[in-house]
């Protein structure tokens, strides 16, 4: 199973509950992060770590603070859905 397919499976129920518009945007942000991590060689959520998150923030350095924070919230939710024990790093 590819990383983006795994993210779609993890977020299937997530999108169905709560504010639909916001959750769809968050899912798109999660998939964008997944595509980036996949480009770095990650093939499953178990292989995704802090170095992928830090590299993602570095590659998107020119974004506004609000956009960076929105990506952080999406990545943090993905971390919870994947059952990772700690929180992802925050953008600087």
C-alpha positions, -999 to +999 in steps of 0.1 A: +000+000+000+014+034-009+017+062+016-010+084+000-034+054-001-027+047+036-034+084+044-067+082+024-077+051+044-068+067+077-087+099+070-118+082+055-139+084+087-122+117+097-137+135+068-172+121+074-176+137+108-175+173+120-171+204+098-169+189+063-152+218+045-124+222+070-118+185+072-116+182+035-090+209+035-071+192+063-072+159+043-057+177+013-029+191+034-023+156+048-021+142+013+003+170+002+025+161+032+022+124+023+033+131-013+063+151+000+073+123+024+068+097-003+091+117-025+117+114+003+114+076+002+088+069+029+064+041+018+042+038+049+032+060+079+055+039+101+085+052+081+074+089+084+091+108+112+102+141+124+129+145+097+101+144+071+081+171+089+111+194+093+121+189+056+085+197+046+085+230+066+119+239+051+107+233+016+076+255+022+095+282+041+080+310+019+044+303+031+025+326+054+025+318+091-012+310+091-007+285+063+022+269+081+001+266+112-028+251+092-003+224+078+009+218+114-026+212+126-033+188+097+000+169+103-007+167+140-041+152+133-025+127+109-001+118+137-030+110+160-049+090+133-017+070+126-012+063+164+022+079+166+032+084+203+045+120+202+035+152+185+052+163+152+076+193+154+061+227+151+071+251+122+097+278+131 
